[in-house]
C-alpha cells in the first residue's frame, strides 16, 4: 500500500509542471510530441522503481542502528541419539 502511495506521489510530482506547460497559449518551440514526453516519463518511473530497494535498505539500516543491539536469548538444545 505504501509503494502505491509513493508511485502516485512521484507521478503527480513529475506531471505537475507539465500541466502548466500544456496550458500555454503560444506555440511550443521544442516541437516534441506527447509520446516523447510519455517515453521520458516512463524512463523516469523505471529509475524511481529501481531506486526503491535502495531506499528500503537504507531505511532498514537506519532503523537497525537506532534500535540498538537486541539481547540474544540462549537456548539449551538436547540431542537424542
C-alpha positions in Angstrom: 0.0 0.0 0.0 2.9 2.3 0.8 4.5 1.6 -2.5 1.4 2.6 -4.4 1.3 5.9 -2.5 5.0 6.6 -3.3 4.4 5.8 -7.0 1.3 8.0 -7.2 3.1 11.0 -5.5 6.1 10.6 -7.7 4.0 10.5 -10.9 2.0 13.5 -9.7 5.1 15.5 -8.9 6.5 14.7 -12.4 3.3 15.6 -14.2 2.5 18.8 -12.2 4.9 21.1 -14.2 3.7 19.6 -17.5 0.2 20.8 -16.9 1.3 24.4 -16.8 3.4 24.0 -19.9 0.5 22.5 -21.8 -1.8 25.4 -20.7 0.3 27.9 -22.6 -1.5 29.8 -25.3 1.6 30.2 -27.6 3.0 27.6 -29.9 5.5 25.2 -28.4 9.1 25.8 -29.5 10.6 22.4 -28.9 8.3 20.6 -31.4 8.2 17.4 -29.2 5.2 15.2 -29.3 3.2 13.8 -26.4 4.7 10.4 -27.0 8.2 11.7 -26.4 7.2 13.1 -23.0 5.3 9.9 -22.2 8.5 7.9 -23.0 10.6 10.2 -20.8 8.1 9.8 -18.0 8.2 6.0 -18.3 12.0 6.2 -18.2 11.9 8.3 -15.0 9.4 5.8 -13.5 11.8 2.9 -14.2 14.6 4.8 -12.5 12.4 5.5 -9.4 11.3 1.9 -9.2 15.0 0.8 -9.4 15.9 3.1 -6.5 13.1 1.9 -4.2 15.1 -1.1 -2.9 18.0 1.2 -2.1 15.7 3.4 0.0 14.1 0.4 1.7 17.6 -1.0 2.5 18.7 2.4 3.9 15.6 2.7 6.0 16.2 -0.8 7.4 19.8 0.1 8.2 18.9 3.3 10.0 16.1 1.6 11.8 18.5 -1.2 12.9 21.1 1.4 14.1 18.6 3.4 16.1 17.0 0.3 17.7 20.4 -0.9 19.2 21.5 -4.3 19.9 18.9 -6.8 20.9 19.6 -9.2 23.7 20.1 -12.7 22.3 18.4 -15.5 24.1 20.5 -18.5 24.7 18.6 -21.8 24.5 19.9 -25.2 25.6 19.3 -27.8 22.9 19.4 -31.5 23.7 20.0 -34.0 21.0 18.7 -37.6 21.4 20.6 -40.3 19.7 
